[in-house]
Amino acid sequence: MRVLLVEDDDMVGEALQLALQLAAFAVDWIRDGAKALEAVFTRYDLVLLDLGLPGCDGITVLQALQQNAPLLPVMIVSARDGLGDRVRGLDLGADDYILKPFDMPELLARMRSVQRRYRKQNERHVGTDAIRLDLDSLSMCAGGIEAPLSQREASLMQALLARPGAIRSREALEREVYRSDDDVSSNALEFLIYSIRRKFGQSTIRNVRGMGWAVAK
């Protein structure tokens, strides 16, 4: 598991980094909020986030993570023990809130718990680094935009995301989107593609003239 540790206290940061590495985690340690904002576009499995940070505070970082990496688990690790701080952090999207000082076995157990929850959720998620499709809620996140899909739009994206980069023909996509007894008009597939592009941008689905459609790897 690759962990982003955002902690400005050198003593706490060094101890956490060493303990996490001994527990077989790969750890990138960042000491201020501004640099953490730049790091949200790097792929991580989990973020450990302090709130009292130089550059910009942890709440600002949390909000940026929710906007730019909504599927990335975030655990707040903070000495702020007020009920209002804990409620605000969780309401803004943190997956857990652990108070300093803490015992390392408890932190590791909570990290494993958060990861288990995300693994269960991701069984119903498909996608790439750029596109994530939630098959339970019928919603998709692409290009920083999250929006609902119709059942057929979701079926089309599921078919394309099953083989990112591969060109899927009209016939292949129609078999996966429509039932055999559906009355499918000649431009039905194009209408679905137009509808998805209107929500997420023209580049979401690439057309290869005369061959079919694809999504980027």
VEXLOTI-432946 format. One line per field, with one value per residue: residue number from 1; residue in three letters; x, y, z of N, C-alpha, C in turn. Coordinates in pm, 1 decimal, m for minus. Layout:
<recs>
k = (NUM,...)
r = (Ala,...)
n.x = (X,...)
n.y = (Y,...)
n.z = (Z,...)
ca.x = (X,...)
ca.y = (Y,...)
ca.z = (Z,...)
c.x = (X,...)
c.y = (Y,...)
c.z = (Z,...)
</recs>
This chain:
<recs>
k = (1,2,3,4,5,6,7,8,9,10,11,12,13,14,15,16,17,18,19,20,21,22,23,24,25,26,27,28,29,30,31,32,33,34,35,36,37,38,39,40,41,42,43,44,45,46,47,48,49,50,51,52,53,54,55,56,57,58,59,60,61,62,63,64,65,66,67,68,69,70,71,72,73,74,75,76,77,78,79,80,81,82,83,84,85,86,87,88,89,90,91,92,93,94,95,96,97,98,99,100,101,102,103,104,105,106,107,108,109,110,111,112,113,114,115,116,117,118,119,120,121,122,123,124,125,126,127,128,129,130,131,132,133,134,135,136,137,138,139,140,141,142,143,144,145,146,147,148,149,150,151,152,153,154,155,156,157,158,159,160,161,162,163,164,165,166,167,168,169,170,171,172,173,174,175,176,177,178,179,180,181,182,183,184,185,186,187,188,189,190,191,192,193,194,195,196,197,198,199,200,201,202,203,204,205,206,207,208,209,210,211,212,213,214,215,216,217)
r = (Met,Arg,Val,Leu,Leu,Val,Glu,Asp,Asp,Asp,Met,Val,Gly,Glu,Ala,Leu,Gln,Leu,Ala,Leu,Gln,Leu,Ala,Ala,Phe,Ala,Val,Asp,Trp,Ile,Arg,Asp,Gly,Ala,Lys,Ala,Leu,Glu,Ala,Val,Phe,Thr,Arg,Tyr,Asp,Leu,Val,Leu,Leu,Asp,Leu,Gly,Leu,Pro,Gly,Cys,Asp,Gly,Ile,Thr,Val,Leu,Gln,Ala,Leu,Gln,Gln,Asn,Ala,Pro,Leu,Leu,Pro,Val,Met,Ile,Val,Ser,Ala,Arg,Asp,Gly,Leu,Gly,Asp,Arg,Val,Arg,Gly,Leu,Asp,Leu,Gly,Ala,Asp,Asp,Tyr,Ile,Leu,Lys,Pro,Phe,Asp,Met,Pro,Glu,Leu,Leu,Ala,Arg,Met,Arg,Ser,Val,Gln,Arg,Arg,Tyr,Arg,Lys,Gln,Asn,Glu,Arg,His,Val,Gly,Thr,Asp,Ala,Ile,Arg,Leu,Asp,Leu,Asp,Ser,Leu,Ser,Met,Cys,Ala,Gly,Gly,Ile,Glu,Ala,Pro,Leu,Ser,Gln,Arg,Glu,Ala,Ser,Leu,Met,Gln,Ala,Leu,Leu,Ala,Arg,Pro,Gly,Ala,Ile,Arg,Ser,Arg,Glu,Ala,Leu,Glu,Arg,Glu,Val,Tyr,Arg,Ser,Asp,Asp,Asp,Val,Ser,Ser,Asn,Ala,Leu,Glu,Phe,Leu,Ile,Tyr,Ser,Ile,Arg,Arg,Lys,Phe,Gly,Gln,Ser,Thr,Ile,Arg,Asn,Val,Arg,Gly,Met,Gly,Trp,Ala,Val,Ala,Lys)
n.x = (84.0,56.0,124.3,36.1,173.2,91.6,225.3,348.6,507.9,824.7,919.7,694.3,636.6,871.1,867.8,622.7,664.0,876.1,758.0,545.1,684.0,815.9,597.5,554.4,456.2,470.4,587.3,529.1,634.9,509.8,544.2,395.9,84.8,49.2,222.1,104.2,m130.9,m38.5,34.2,m194.7,m254.8,m98.6,m79.6,m213.3,m283.0,m389.6,m434.9,m279.7,m360.0,m269.8,m413.9,m326.3,m140.2,138.4,132.7,m123.8,m421.8,m519.2,m789.2,m845.2,m682.3,m811.3,m1059.6,m973.1,m878.1,m1116.9,m1241.8,m1067.7,m971.9,m1180.4,m1214.9,m1011.4,m900.9,m902.9,m756.0,m781.8,m532.2,m483.9,m421.7,m629.9,m894.8,m1156.0,m1512.5,m1642.5,m1437.1,m1388.0,m1636.8,m1665.2,m1446.6,m1512.4,m1760.7,m1679.6,m1567.1,m1361.8,m1246.5,m1189.0,m1101.4,m844.1,m708.4,m421.9,m215.8,m156.0,m177.7,36.0,m43.5,m323.9,m363.6,m269.2,m455.8,m689.8,m628.3,m620.0,m886.7,m1019.3,m917.2,m1024.7,m1296.8,m1292.2,m1201.1,m1417.8,m1610.6,m1492.9,m1521.8,m1748.4,m1681.9,m1549.8,m1289.1,m1037.5,m729.9,m826.8,m1103.8,m1380.3,m1626.3,m1921.2,m2105.8,m2313.2,m2437.9,m2480.0,m2319.6,m2058.9,m1718.5,m1515.7,m1257.2,m1256.6,m1522.7,m1826.2,m2111.7,m2451.5,m2552.8,m2760.2,m2910.5,m2843.5,m2638.6,m2450.1,m2408.4,m2291.1,m2051.5,m1938.0,m1886.2,m1695.2,m1494.0,m1414.3,m1217.1,m990.2,m856.8,m890.1,m1050.9,m1391.9,m1641.4,m1946.9,m2136.5,m2045.8,m2070.9,m2344.3,m2447.6,m2384.4,m2511.4,m2783.7,m3084.2,m3170.0,m3426.5,m3481.1,m3590.2,m3380.8,m3274.9,m3105.3,m2927.3,m2902.9,m2687.1,m2501.2,m2639.4,m2631.2,m2353.9,m2315.5,m2463.4,m2314.3,m2068.6,m2152.1,m2189.4,m1936.6,m1734.1,m1583.9,m1362.7,m1393.2,m1494.2,m1348.5,m1368.8,m1308.0,m1288.2,m1496.5,m1439.9,m1504.0,m1541.4,m1358.2,m1211.6,m954.0,m654.0)
n.y = (m118.3,219.3,510.4,845.0,1066.1,1344.5,1568.6,1806.4,1810.4,1724.7,1523.4,1358.4,1292.9,1155.7,934.5,814.3,759.8,573.3,365.1,291.2,208.0,m12.8,m169.9,m249.1,m60.2,168.3,492.4,832.4,1133.9,1444.6,1781.9,2018.6,2192.7,2312.8,2173.9,1928.3,1967.2,1966.0,1704.3,1553.3,1457.8,1244.5,890.1,729.3,496.9,558.5,837.7,995.6,1253.3,1548.1,1827.6,2083.4,2256.1,2414.2,2655.7,2576.4,2485.6,2160.6,2109.2,2247.8,2100.2,1852.0,1913.2,1967.0,1715.6,1570.1,1685.9,1643.3,1384.2,1183.8,916.3,841.6,717.2,893.3,959.5,1150.0,1260.3,1396.9,1643.0,1795.8,1784.3,1859.0,1826.1,1957.1,1987.1,1718.8,1635.1,1810.4,1737.5,1469.8,1509.5,1648.2,1454.5,1286.7,957.6,850.8,952.9,1006.7,1060.6,1237.0,1188.8,854.9,494.7,294.3,32.4,64.5,267.0,134.2,m74.5,68.5,178.8,m53.6,m125.7,86.1,44.7,m209.4,m147.3,14.4,m164.2,m339.2,m161.9,m97.8,m326.5,m292.6,m92.8,20.7,108.6,348.9,534.2,782.0,768.0,671.1,440.8,388.6,119.7,65.9,307.3,411.7,622.8,838.3,941.8,1164.5,1352.5,1534.1,1575.4,1469.3,1281.2,1160.1,858.4,713.2,382.8,255.5,421.6,369.2,96.7,106.9,248.8,66.5,m146.2,m30.0,36.4,m209.6,m292.4,m90.1,136.8,m36.6,m71.7,m76.1,m224.6,m116.0,m325.5,m496.3,m331.8,m273.5,m526.6,m551.4,m341.8,m338.0,m538.7,m847.5,m835.1,m567.1,m275.5,m125.3,179.4,316.5,516.5,502.3,427.0,628.6,842.3,782.0,804.7,1071.8,1188.7,1112.9,1238.1,1502.4,1539.5,1485.4,1568.6,1593.8,1432.2,1206.1,969.7,817.7,839.0,617.0,638.9,449.9,219.0,205.1,273.4,397.1,413.4,593.7,436.0)
n.z = (0.0,m86.2,83.7,153.2,366.1,545.7,735.9,960.3,1187.1,1278.7,1453.1,1498.4,1232.0,1145.6,1319.2,1247.8,973.6,984.5,1137.7,969.4,742.3,848.4,878.7,625.4,442.3,168.3,189.2,133.8,254.7,331.5,430.9,437.3,365.5,112.1,m63.6,m40.3,m178.1,m439.2,m457.8,m476.9,m724.0,m771.2,m760.0,m483.9,m215.0,27.6,247.8,518.3,717.4,873.0,1049.9,1133.9,944.9,776.6,505.2,381.1,554.3,691.1,642.9,407.5,234.5,254.5,135.6,m124.9,m195.2,m192.6,m409.1,m628.0,m610.2,m542.7,m475.4,m314.1,m7.8,303.3,610.1,895.1,1112.4,1404.3,1665.1,1738.1,1936.1,1967.4,1954.6,1745.2,1553.2,1488.5,1388.0,1170.8,1006.4,939.5,816.1,591.8,440.2,530.6,605.1,848.1,1183.3,1386.3,1705.2,1822.3,2112.0,1985.5,1978.3,1785.7,1690.1,1691.2,1499.2,1267.8,1256.3,1207.6,960.0,804.9,828.2,694.3,437.8,381.9,363.9,136.5,m56.0,m74.2,m171.5,m415.4,m562.5,m701.3,m866.1,m1171.8,m1401.0,m1506.9,m1453.0,m1519.0,m1541.1,m1349.0,m1280.0,m1106.8,m1038.8,m871.0,m784.0,m1030.2,m1135.0,m1257.9,m1260.3,m1421.7,m1567.0,m1355.1,m1313.1,m1171.9,m1229.5,m1271.5,m1447.8,m1700.8,m1707.8,m1950.7,m2045.0,m1847.3,m1894.3,m2145.7,m2087.7,m1910.1,m2081.8,m2253.1,m2067.6,m1983.1,m2151.0,m2173.8,m2411.5,m2621.8,m2936.7,m2976.2,m3162.8,m3331.0,m3337.0,m3132.1,m2905.4,m2906.2,m2851.5,m2584.4,m2460.7,m2526.6,m2507.5,m2672.8,m2772.3,m2791.0,m2963.4,m3156.0,m3269.5,m3560.0,m3488.4,m3215.9,m3047.3,m3101.7,m2990.5,m2716.0,m2674.3,m2740.9,m2531.8,m2304.6,m2361.4,m2352.6,m2083.0,m1969.4,m2135.9,m2462.7,m2510.7,m2359.2,m2473.4,m2744.7,m3095.3,m3359.3,m3682.6,m3889.6,m3752.4,m3472.4,m3120.5,m2831.3,m2502.0,m2329.1,m2205.5)
ca.x = (0.0,132.0,61.2,81.0,172.0,97.5,251.3,453.8,591.4,933.9,928.9,580.8,651.2,977.4,823.1,518.4,722.2,951.8,665.6,470.4,775.9,836.5,474.3,553.7,393.5,554.4,541.6,579.1,608.1,503.4,538.1,308.0,m38.6,60.7,280.7,6.1,m225.8,23.3,49.7,m321.8,m266.5,m17.9,m163.8,m191.2,m388.0,m447.0,m369.7,m283.8,m362.1,m275.7,m494.2,m249.8,m30.0,177.7,98.3,m270.0,m454.3,m560.0,m926.4,m834.8,m627.9,m917.7,m1157.5,m911.5,m876.1,m1252.7,m1275.9,m979.7,m947.6,m1289.3,m1210.4,m890.9,m930.7,m831.2,m769.6,m726.9,m454.2,m473.1,m434.5,m752.6,m986.0,m1288.8,m1617.8,m1667.5,m1332.0,m1406.6,m1757.8,m1639.8,m1358.4,m1585.5,m1863.3,m1615.6,m1526.7,m1260.0,m1296.1,m1168.2,m1038.5,m774.6,m650.2,m287.1,m128.6,m226.3,m93.5,56.5,m129.8,m458.8,m360.8,m257.9,m583.9,m786.4,m591.0,m666.1,m1032.9,m1056.6,m885.1,m1122.7,m1420.7,m1274.2,m1192.9,m1554.6,m1675.7,m1433.3,m1568.9,m1854.8,m1627.2,m1459.7,m1237.8,m896.2,m685.6,m900.5,m1249.3,m1426.6,m1768.9,m1982.3,m2216.5,m2424.0,m2509.5,m2489.0,m2257.5,m1925.0,m1629.1,m1418.3,m1216.4,m1294.2,m1668.5,m1902.5,m2250.3,m2525.1,m2571.3,m2873.2,m2868.8,m2777.7,m2510.4,m2358.7,m2374.2,m2197.1,m1921.0,m1883.5,m1833.4,m1572.8,m1391.8,m1367.3,m1094.3,m944.3,m764.7,m933.4,m1159.9,m1508.5,m1726.6,m2088.3,m2205.1,m2004.9,m2128.3,m2490.0,m2477.6,m2367.2,m2596.1,m2925.5,m3132.6,m3192.4,m3560.1,m3496.5,m3600.1,m3268.6,m3267.1,m2972.2,m2837.7,m2920.9,m2556.9,m2444.2,m2707.4,m2574.5,m2219.1,m2333.1,m2510.8,m2201.7,m1972.5,m2207.7,m2170.5,m1798.4,m1636.9,m1573.1,m1252.2,m1423.6,m1504.1,m1279.9,m1422.4,m1212.6,m1378.0,m1510.2,m1404.3,m1579.6,m1514.7,m1266.6,m1169.8,m809.1,m604.0)
ca.y = (0.0,343.7,605.2,984.1,1118.6,1490.8,1596.1,1907.8,1788.3,1635.2,1406.6,1271.2,1245.0,1055.4,813.4,752.1,706.7,452.7,259.6,246.3,132.9,m142.7,m247.1,m282.3,41.8,267.1,618.8,962.9,1226.7,1585.8,1857.4,2135.8,2176.1,2353.6,2062.4,1819.7,1996.8,1921.9,1558.1,1481.8,1400.8,1122.6,777.2,674.0,408.7,615.7,960.1,1029.6,1399.1,1636.4,1946.6,2206.4,2251.6,2540.2,2666.6,2580.5,2389.4,2028.4,2110.3,2287.5,1984.2,1752.0,1955.4,1947.5,1572.0,1528.3,1736.4,1592.9,1239.8,1146.5,775.0,819.1,719.1,993.3,952.1,1264.1,1227.4,1532.9,1667.7,1871.8,1685.8,1913.6,1757.1,2029.1,1953.3,1580.9,1629.4,1879.9,1656.6,1354.1,1559.3,1692.7,1340.6,1198.6,822.8,823.0,1064.2,949.5,1167.1,1226.5,1075.2,729.4,374.8,256.1,m79.2,112.5,334.9,34.0,m146.3,157.8,185.6,m177.7,m121.0,176.5,m20.8,m315.4,m84.8,60.9,m279.8,m386.1,m65.4,m99.6,m441.4,m242.4,18.8,m12.8,230.3,374.6,648.5,902.4,748.0,572.4,414.7,322.1,41.8,65.1,434.8,455.6,753.9,829.3,1054.6,1176.3,1490.2,1616.7,1591.5,1352.8,1298.8,1033.8,799.6,623.0,242.6,223.8,492.1,293.8,m28.4,142.2,279.5,m57.9,m222.4,35.6,31.7,m346.9,m305.0,46.1,147.0,m123.0,m18.3,m164.0,m200.2,m90.0,m450.5,m545.7,m246.3,m290.9,m654.1,m537.5,m234.3,m362.3,m676.8,m898.0,m798.7,m421.4,m213.2,m31.5,263.7,316.8,613.9,494.6,424.4,763.4,930.7,755.2,860.7,1218.0,1223.6,1099.6,1345.2,1630.2,1547.6,1472.0,1620.9,1524.5,1335.7,1090.2,854.1,849.0,773.8,575.8,637.2,324.4,101.9,200.9,371.5,351.6,506.3,589.2,348.4)
ca.z = (0.0,m92.4,174.9,157.8,502.4,545.9,878.4,968.3,1304.3,1238.8,1540.6,1467.7,1095.5,1138.4,1387.6,1167.2,851.0,1017.6,1179.2,852.4,657.3,913.8,856.0,481.7,360.2,99.8,247.7,91.2,365.7,292.9,556.1,435.1,292.6,m27.7,m139.3,m41.7,m285.1,m563.8,m455.3,m489.7,m857.6,m772.1,m715.7,m350.5,m165.6,148.4,295.8,660.1,705.0,989.5,1020.6,1156.4,848.7,713.2,362.8,391.2,659.4,648.2,591.9,266.3,163.4,250.2,35.4,m256.4,m221.3,m225.2,m542.5,m733.0,m594.4,m452.3,m438.0,m234.4,135.9,382.5,754.8,967.5,1231.6,1455.7,1809.1,1761.4,1993.2,1984.8,1881.3,1620.2,1457.0,1442.5,1305.4,1044.8,924.0,886.7,724.7,467.9,358.4,588.4,631.9,990.4,1255.3,1501.1,1785.8,1879.3,2077.7,1959.0,1973.6,1646.8,1648.3,1663.0,1369.4,1162.2,1248.0,1142.9,818.6,741.0,822.9,585.9,311.5,357.9,316.8,m0.7,m145.2,m96.7,m260.0,m549.0,m638.9,m787.0,m943.3,m1281.0,m1460.3,m1529.9,m1372.5,m1557.8,m1538.7,m1252.1,m1294.9,m992.7,m1093.4,m776.2,m787.7,m1170.3,m1149.8,m1313.5,m1237.3,m1530.8,m1590.3,m1241.8,m1310.4,m1130.1,m1273.5,m1285.0,m1579.7,m1718.5,m1708.1,m2077.4,m2047.8,m1760.7,m1963.8,m2252.8,m2029.1,m1856.0,m2194.6,m2299.8,m1962.7,m1966.3,m2231.4,m2204.5,m2524.4,m2732.4,m3018.1,m2972.4,m3279.1,m3304.4,m3309.1,m3000.9,m2801.8,m2904.0,m2785.1,m2440.3,m2409.1,m2552.4,m2508.7,m2809.0,m2818.9,m2797.3,m3094.7,m3151.2,m3388.0,m3621.8,m3425.0,m3070.3,m2982.3,m3112.9,m2896.0,m2584.4,m2671.4,m2735.3,m2398.7,m2211.5,m2391.7,m2308.3,m1937.9,m1922.2,m2231.2,m2590.7,m2511.6,m2274.8,m2563.5,m2870.9,m3214.7,m3463.1,m3797.8,m3960.7,m3670.8,m3347.5,m3015.6,m2727.4,m2396.2,m2310.8,m2098.4)
c.x = (88.5,56.7,122.4,62.7,190.3,105.1,368.4,546.1,698.1,938.7,816.4,596.8,755.4,933.3,717.7,575.4,796.3,858.4,587.1,559.6,804.0,714.1,450.8,472.7,501.2,500.8,610.6,536.8,618.5,474.6,448.1,191.0,m29.0,118.4,185.2,m96.6,m170.8,26.7,m80.1,m336.2,m174.5,m101.0,m119.6,m307.5,m457.6,m367.4,m388.9,m260.9,m371.5,m357.6,m414.5,m125.7,9.4,139.6,m50.6,m309.7,m507.9,m701.6,m927.1,m781.2,m735.1,m1020.8,m1102.6,m906.3,m1014.4,m1292.6,m1196.9,m952.6,m1053.4,m1287.5,m1088.6,m925.4,m842.6,m861.5,m705.7,m656.1,m417.2,m482.1,m559.2,m861.9,m1126.6,m1391.8,m1644.3,m1564.9,m1353.6,m1527.4,m1732.9,m1552.7,m1429.9,m1692.9,m1804.1,m1554.3,m1417.7,m1322.3,m1277.4,m1097.6,m976.4,m698.1,m507.1,m296.4,m209.9,m126.1,m83.6,m27.9,m272.4,m464.1,m355.0,m389.2,m688.4,m755.0,m638.2,m817.6,m1081.3,m1030.2,m982.2,m1253.2,m1407.3,m1262.7,m1331.9,m1629.5,m1624.3,m1466.6,m1680.3,m1812.2,m1540.1,m1404.4,m1088.3,m853.1,m771.7,m1051.6,m1282.5,m1578.2,m1819.3,m2108.6,m2334.7,m2506.3,m2536.3,m2441.0,m2114.9,m1848.7,m1524.2,m1385.8,m1253.7,m1443.3,m1731.7,m2049.2,m2317.5,m2534.2,m2704.2,m2820.4,m2794.4,m2646.1,m2407.8,m2316.4,m2274.2,m2058.5,m1857.6,m1821.3,m1702.1,m1460.3,m1342.4,m1237.9,m1046.1,m840.5,m805.5,m1050.3,m1273.3,m1601.5,m1869.7,m2160.2,m2171.5,m2068.5,m2279.5,m2529.6,m2472.2,m2461.1,m2744.1,m2959.1,m3163.4,m3328.6,m3584.8,m3506.7,m3498.3,m3263.2,m3122.8,m2875.0,m2847.1,m2787.3,m2491.7,m2509.5,m2654.9,m2436.0,m2224.8,m2374.0,m2398.4,m2099.1,m2022.7,m2188.4,m2023.7,m1692.7,m1619.0,m1468.8,m1279.9,m1430.4,m1445.4,m1342.5,m1309.9,m1295.8,m1376.7,m1482.4,m1485.4,m1535.9,m1424.6,m1255.4,m1019.5,m771.9,m576.9)
c.y = (124.8,451.9,743.2,1033.3,1269.8,1534.7,1693.5,1888.5,1684.1,1508.3,1307.1,1210.1,1136.0,923.9,739.5,689.2,575.9,337.5,204.2,165.0,m5.1,m233.0,m273.3,m185.7,123.9,404.8,737.1,1063.7,1369.7,1667.6,1980.0,2115.5,2209.7,2240.9,1943.4,1841.4,1953.2,1769.8,1483.1,1415.8,1280.1,1009.3,727.2,581.7,466.2,739.9,970.1,1180.3,1467.6,1760.2,2076.3,2210.2,2392.0,2539.4,2678.7,2468.9,2258.9,2023.0,2149.4,2172.0,1876.8,1786.7,1936.9,1800.2,1521.6,1571.7,1666.0,1443.4,1182.0,1001.4,740.0,824.3,818.9,971.6,1075.1,1213.1,1360.7,1536.7,1749.1,1775.6,1738.4,1838.8,1823.9,1997.9,1813.9,1569.7,1695.5,1796.5,1538.6,1397.9,1602.4,1577.3,1252.5,1064.1,781.0,944.0,1004.5,1059.9,1134.7,1255.5,946.9,614.3,328.9,135.6,m34.8,182.9,233.6,m43.4,m60.5,173.9,62.4,m178.2,m31.7,110.6,m134.7,m258.3,m42.1,m54.3,m334.0,m292.2,m78.5,m224.6,m401.6,m116.0,m37.2,117.2,229.7,486.0,770.8,890.6,641.4,561.8,335.6,252.4,33.3,193.5,483.4,599.7,733.8,956.0,1053.8,1322.9,1583.7,1640.8,1461.0,1376.5,1163.3,989.2,724.6,479.1,208.8,298.8,417.0,162.2,m3.0,169.4,154.1,m141.9,m162.2,23.1,m110.0,m370.4,m165.5,45.8,64.3,m57.7,m119.9,m126.5,m170.6,m218.9,m503.1,m463.7,m263.2,m421.6,m640.2,m433.9,m269.2,m511.5,m718.2,m858.3,m648.1,m375.9,m99.3,47.6,272.7,411.5,610.3,499.5,561.8,859.4,909.1,818.0,1013.0,1262.8,1217.0,1209.6,1481.0,1648.8,1559.9,1526.9,1532.1,1413.4,1210.4,961.8,894.8,770.2,739.8,548.5,502.0,200.3,94.0,307.2,309.3,456.9,487.7,494.9,431.5)
c.z = (0.0,m15.5,157.6,300.7,495.9,691.3,889.4,1087.7,1270.8,1323.4,1510.7,1329.2,1081.8,1202.5,1305.5,1040.9,878.1,1053.5,1060.6,758.1,716.3,897.5,707.9,396.7,289.6,137.8,180.4,197.8,313.9,417.3,552.8,340.6,145.5,m113.0,m144.9,m151.6,m420.3,m572.2,m478.8,m625.9,m876.1,m712.4,m579.0,m314.6,m43.3,186.9,446.4,669.3,840.1,951.2,1034.7,1070.7,804.3,565.1,344.7,485.1,602.3,594.3,444.6,182.2,148.3,143.0,m105.6,m293.6,m260.1,m365.9,m651.6,m725.8,m501.4,m406.5,m352.2,m85.5,210.3,529.7,816.2,1092.0,1295.6,1607.5,1840.3,1807.0,2015.7,1900.9,1747.3,1513.8,1400.1,1349.6,1170.2,952.3,861.1,787.7,590.9,388.5,413.2,623.8,777.1,1050.9,1379.9,1572.8,1827.0,2029.5,2061.2,1966.9,1828.8,1605.5,1616.8,1527.5,1255.7,1144.3,1177.5,994.2,744.0,726.0,709.2,450.8,279.9,305.0,172.2,m97.9,m176.2,m190.5,m402.4,m628.5,m734.3,m859.7,m1055.3,m1336.6,m1480.6,m1436.0,m1399.0,m1540.9,m1435.9,m1260.7,m1174.8,m1041.2,m998.1,m785.5,m929.9,m1184.1,m1199.2,m1280.7,m1348.1,m1550.9,m1478.6,m1228.8,m1264.8,m1163.6,m1284.0,m1429.8,m1582.9,m1718.6,m1837.2,m2093.5,m1963.6,m1827.1,m2075.3,m2195.6,m1968.8,m1966.8,m2245.0,m2197.4,m1934.8,m2042.8,m2269.9,m2317.0,m2643.9,m2805.9,m3019.2,m3087.6,m3236.7,m3262.8,m3169.6,m2889.0,m2793.4,m2835.0,m2633.1,m2379.4,m2419.0,m2542.8,m2652.1,m2863.1,m2819.2,m2941.4,m3099.2,m3280.6,m3436.1,m3553.3,m3272.0,m2997.0,m2986.7,m3013.7,m2754.5,m2570.6,m2663.5,m2595.5,m2295.8,m2234.5,m2344.3,m2158.1,m1898.6,m2018.2,m2351.9,m2588.5,m2429.1,m2356.4,m2697.8,m2985.7,m3311.5,m3588.2,m3868.8,m3877.7,m3541.7,m3250.8,m2908.8,m2620.0,m2375.3,m2197.6,m1973.0)
</recs>
